[in-house]
Amino acid sequence: MSTPAGTTAAIVGCGDVSLVHFEAIRALGIELVGVADVDPAGLARARQLAPDVLGFESHKELLAAVRPDVVHVTTPHDQHTQITLDLLAAGVNVIQEKPLANTLTAAHCIVEASQHTSARLGICLQNRYNNSAQALKQVLEDGELGDVLGAYASVVWTRTPDYYQAKPWRGRWQNAGGGLLINQALHTLDLLQWFLGEPTAVSGRAATLKYGDVIEVEDSATAMFTHPSTVVEGGITSTFVGSLTNTVHRPVEIEIYGTKGTATIADGLHLRFDDGRAKDLAERVVPSGGRSYWGMSHQALIEDFHGRLGDDEPFWIGAEQAMPSLRMLKEIYAQTWPDTSRHQ
């Protein structure tokens, strides 16, 4: 899908992940008409990336001066809600980075606002655009694996104290809304529920095993999710393991077990059937200055969103579609720390 001629965009929040939005906007030929950041260092960085574009100290100043077709919101988690609400109220289309919000209460506010506006909202759950994810979704819909019996997923990466000290909000409940689960593993949780259905039950625990002297939030978690099934009584289960305590980044893994074979996502899609057949699909590769584990599909999502601005239907990954993964991880927090507000 190509972007409409004359489409314009702006970026609010010019931290690390904004880089892939700058790259995608440039690659797709979308006109960037403004950037904004309340942090002077972030705004200075944006002006280095786009020296000929107007810069503003807030999203309100940007809106007062320019009217882009789409605003990309790439701020820290706790800043998502008010900015997105203001933009939607002004009738401006929004692409917002994940998570939907740092709290469930704030997330519900965005869902409500998105249902009462003509503006369109897309949430960056861009891993749904990965070649492997798209192909596996089709395999499941076509029944190639037979009846699904269960699944496994893992996100085992590394972090250092410097990662949190450079951006302290990453390690604070009030700002980030969590740690590993909401910041690193959310895409994997989203894919699990997209493939298997939103869980009907969650059992999990989170912990801070390595970075307790640096952060408030968790760096590790395990969980079992029960997904609806028309074949297995009581539903099928998926097991999740996540940690930021490893020495190196391991590939993100998702395995789905069926009565006819197994599908594995790990640096591409690998299908192994019980009759001896095998299929492998390489992942999309796009050169980027961003981190490799962000994946390669921001550009695909951004192109799709801009290309659907004239559609009558809401964008297919909106606020409501971003809620299940947020509910999953917040339930793990609720079970781990039942006497606090971390699960809200």
Long-range contacts (C-beta under 8 A, 24 or more apart in sequence): 1-303, 1-304, 1-307, 1-308, 2-303, 2-307, 3-28, 3-29, 3-30, 3-303, 3-306, 3-307, 4-306, 4-307, 4-309, 4-310, 6-31, 7-31, 7-69, 7-70, 7-306, 7-309, 8-32, 8-33, 8-66, 8-68, 8-69, 8-70, 9-33, 9-68, 9-69, 9-70, 9-71, 9-72, 9-306, 10-34, 10-35, 10-36, 10-62, 10-66, 10-68, 10-70, 10-71, 10-72, 11-35, 11-36, 11-46, 11-71, 11-72, 11-74, 12-36, 12-37, 12-59, 12-62, 12-71, 12-72, 12-73, 12-74, 12-75, 12-83, 13-37, 13-42, 13-73, 13-74, 13-75, 13-76, 13-79, 13-83, 13-97, 14-39, 14-42, 14-43, 14-45, 14-46, 14-49, 14-74, 15-39, 15-42, 15-74, 15-75, 15-76, 15-167, 16-167, 16-290, 16-291, 17-74, 17-97, 17-290, 17-294, 18-46, 18-72, 18-74, 19-49, 19-288, 19-289, 19-290, 20-288, 20-290, 20-294, 20-298, 20-299, 21-72, 21-74, 21-95, 21-298, 21-302, 22-46, 22-49, 22-50, 23-288, 23-289, 23-290, 23-298, 23-299, 24-298, 24-299, 24-302, 24-303, 25-72, 25-302, 27-299, 28-299, 28-302, 28-303, 28-306, 30-70, 30-302, 30-306, 33-66, 33-68, 34-62, 34-65, 34-66, 34-68, 35-62, 36-61, 36-62, 38-79, 59-83, 59-86, 59-87, 60-86, 63-87, 63-90, 63-92, 67-92, 68-92, 69-93, 69-306, 69-309, 70-94, 70-95, 70-305, 70-306, 70-309, 71-95, 72-96, 72-97, 72-302, 73-97, 76-167, 76-169, 76-175, 76-176, 77-101, 77-102, 77-169, 77-175, 77-176, 77-177, 77-182, 77-183, 78-102, 78-169, 78-174, 78-175, 78-176, 78-177, 80-106, 80-110, 81-106, 81-107, 81-109, 81-110, 84-110, 84-113, 84-121, 85-109, 85-110, 85-113, 87-119, 88-113, 88-114, 88-117, 88-119, 88-121, 89-113, 89-117, 90-119, 91-117, 91-118, 91-119, 92-119, 93-119, 93-120, 93-121, 93-305, 93-309, 94-119, 94-120, 94-121, 94-122, 95-122, 95-123, 95-124, 95-301, 95-302, 95-305, 96-121, 96-122, 96-123, 96-124, 97-123, 97-124, 98-123, 98-124, 98-125, 98-186, 98-187, 98-190, 98-322, 99-177, 99-182, 99-186, 99-322, 99-325, 99-326, 100-319, 100-322, 100-323, 100-326, 101-177, 101-326, 102-174, 102-175, 102-176, 102-177, 102-178, 102-182, 103-177, 103-344, 104-326, 104-327, 104-330, 104-343, 104-344, 105-344, 107-319, 107-322, 107-323, 107-326, 110-319, 111-319, 111-320, 111-323, 113-319, 114-314, 114-318, 114-319, 114-320, 120-305, 120-308, 120-309, 120-314, 120-315, 120-318, 121-314, 121-315, 121-318, 121-319, 122-301, 122-305, 122-315, 122-317, 122-318, 123-317, 123-318, 123-319, 123-321, 123-322, 124-298, 124-301, 125-187, 125-190, 125-301, 125-317, 125-321, 125-322, 125-325, 126-187, 126-295, 126-297, 126-298, 126-300, 126-301, 127-187, 127-188, 127-190, 127-191, 127-295, 127-297, 128-190, 128-191, 128-194, 128-297, 128-301, 128-317, 129-297, 129-300, 129-301, 129-304, 130-283, 130-284, 130-295, 130-296, 130-297, 131-268, 131-269, 131-281, 131-282, 131-283, 131-284, 132-265, 132-268, 132-269, 132-281, 132-283, 133-191, 133-194, 133-265, 135-269, 135-281, 136-195, 136-254, 136-256, 136-263, 136-265, 136-269, 137-194, 137-195, 139-263, 139-271, 140-195, 140-256, 140-263, 144-258, 144-260, 144-261, 144-271, 144-273, 145-256, 145-257, 145-258, 145-259, 145-260, 145-261, 145-262, 145-263, 145-271, 146-258, 146-259, 146-260, 146-261, 147-231, 147-232, 147-258, 147-259, 148-196, 148-229, 148-231, 148-236, 148-256, 148-257, 148-258, 149-232, 149-236, 149-257, 149-258, 149-259, 150-236, 150-237, 150-238, 150-239, 150-256, 150-257, 151-192, 151-195, 151-196, 151-227, 151-236, 151-237, 151-238, 151-239, 151-254, 151-255, 151-256, 151-257, 152-238, 152-239, 152-240, 152-241, 152-253, 152-254, 152-255, 153-188, 153-189, 153-191, 153-192, 153-238, 153-239, 153-240, 153-241, 153-252, 153-253, 153-254, 153-255, 154-188, 154-240, 154-241, 154-242, 154-250, 154-252, 154-253, 155-180, 155-184, 155-185, 155-188, 155-241, 155-242, 155-243, 155-252, 156-241, 156-242, 156-243, 156-246, 156-249, 156-250, 157-184, 157-243, 157-244, 157-246, 157-249, 157-250, 157-293, 158-244, 158-245, 158-246, 158-247, 158-248, 158-249, 159-211, 159-219, 159-244, 161-211, 161-214, 164-211, 164-214, 164-215, 165-214, 170-215, 170-217, 171-211, 171-214, 171-215, 171-216, 171-217, 172-215, 172-216, 172-217, 173-216, 173-217, 173-342, 176-217, 178-206, 178-217, 178-218, 178-329, 178-330, 178-333, 178-342, 179-206, 179-208, 179-215, 179-217, 179-218, 179-219, 179-244, 180-206, 180-217, 180-218, 180-219, 180-220, 180-221, 180-242, 180-243, 180-244, 181-206, 181-218, 181-221, 181-242, 181-329, 181-332, 181-333, 182-326, 182-329, 184-242, 184-244, 185-221, 185-240, 185-242, 185-329, 186-325, 186-326, 186-329, 187-252, 187-295, 188-240, 188-242, 188-252, 188-254, 189-240, 189-325, 189-328, 189-329, 190-322, 190-324, 190-325, 191-254, 191-265, 192-225, 192-227, 192-238, 192-240, 192-254, 193-225, 193-227, 193-324, 193-325, 193-328, 195-254, 195-256, 196-225, 196-227, 196-236, 196-238, 196-256, 197-227, 197-228, 198-227, 198-324, 198-327, 198-328, 199-225, 199-226, 199-227, 199-238, 199-324, 199-328, 200-226, 200-227, 200-228, 200-235, 201-225, 201-226, 201-235, 202-226, 202-328, 202-331, 202-332, 202-335, 203-335, 204-240, 204-331, 204-332, 204-335, 204-336, 205-332, 205-335, 205-336, 206-332, 206-333, 206-336, 207-336, 209-243, 209-245, 210-244, 210-245, 211-244, 218-336, 219-243, 219-244, 219-245, 220-244, 220-245, 221-332, 223-328, 223-332, 225-328, 249-293, 252-293
